[in-house]
Amino acid sequence: MMKLRLDLLEHLTDEDILEEVLANNHRYKPAPLFSKTGVGSLSSASTEERAQEEARSTARIQRATQRLKQTGAAGKHRSPPSTKP
């Protein structure tokens, strides 16, 4: 079972997202009335595309984990928020 790392989401950059968008853009097929409906579909990926997607995903997780470690070290020195009213 895969565990979703929500703690890494805040460490994604615009460049990380753009990389994935551009890598999959060729698979996107807008519906005939896309301008009116805003609906489209994503065609299936080939085996090679899946392997490339896995490699990009692994690299993206490593980058986000590194960013988490960098900012996490700085965040550990902060005092916790007060619970007093």
N, C-alpha and C positions, 0 to 999 in steps of 0.2 A: 504494500500500500504506500502511495506517495504522501508525503507530508508537505503541506503548503506552508512555505516560510513567509508569513505575513510580516515578520520583523525585517525582511529584506526589501519589501516594497518601497519603503520610504527612502531607500538608498539607490533606487533606479534613477538614472539620469535621462534627460531628453534624448541624448545620443543612444542610449541603450534601447529605448523604445523605437526610435527612428530606424535603427539597424534592423530590427525585426520587421517593422512595417515594410521597409524597402525590400527585404529578402522574400516577403510573401506577397508583395503587391501584384506580381505577374499572375498569381492564382485567383485574384479577385475578379468576379464577373458581375457587373451591375445588371440589374433587371432592365427590361426594355423601357420602363417608365421611371427609371431611377431618379430623375430630376423631380418627379411628383411624389414618388413613394418613399424614396430613400432606402430602398431594399436592394440587396444584392446577395451573392453567395460566394463561398470560398470553395474552389475545386479541391479535390483530394490531392495530397502530396505524393510524389514518387518515393521509392525506397531511398534513393540518393538524397532527395530533399529532406526526408525524415532524419537521415544521418547528419546532414548539415544543420538541421534545426536542433538536434541533440547537442552537437558541438557548440553551437552558439549559446544554447541554454546553459550548458556547463560553464562556459567562459563568463557568461553574464552573472551566474550565481557566485563564481569565484570573485569577480570584481565587486559585487554587492557585499559579499562577506568581508572582503578587505576593507571596504568603506565603513562597514559596521564596526570592525575592529578599531579603525582609526578614530571614528567619532565616539565609539563606546568607551575608549580609554579616557577621552576628555570628559565624557558624561559621568563617569564613575566618581569624579571628584566633586560633583555638585551635591548639595545637600537635598534630601528628599523634601517634597512639599509638606508644609505644615498641615496637620489635621485639626488644629484648633480653630474654632469659629471666630 
